[in-house]
Amino acid sequence: MTLTINDDSMSSDRTGHTARPVPGHRQAWVVSWLPGHHLDRNSAITAMVIADVSGPGGLHRGHRLWPHIESWAAELGLTAPTALAAIAAEPPPRAPSAGKDTWAEPAGPEAGG
């Protein structure tokens, strides 16, 4: 398990989910499995730890890590099942931007897509 935390990104070798700072918001981060939620750096790390630990799947009530998942999810204002369901969803597509990978912005209803 490798969770990589840098000044401008967070990633894991066990999940496609990532985190990055929000442009124009000095202290805010967004995590791919929580789109639209601005988190502080510590909360983004917590979110990435959950994604990393649950990357291979197979977590359920009774699993030895379940109490930790519940606790970490609660730090984010979520339940463990809600967090795991969001993580299990496909990470958003990436689009190149200024030489770095960033998430593609989802098309809004006005875009017809």
Secondary structure, DSSP 4 states (H G I P E B T S, - for coil): --EEE-SS-EEESS-S--EEEPTT-TT-EEETTSTT--B-HHHHHHHHHHHHHHTT----TTSTTHHHHHHHHHHTT--HHHHHHHHHSPPPPEEEETTEEEEPPPPPGGGT-
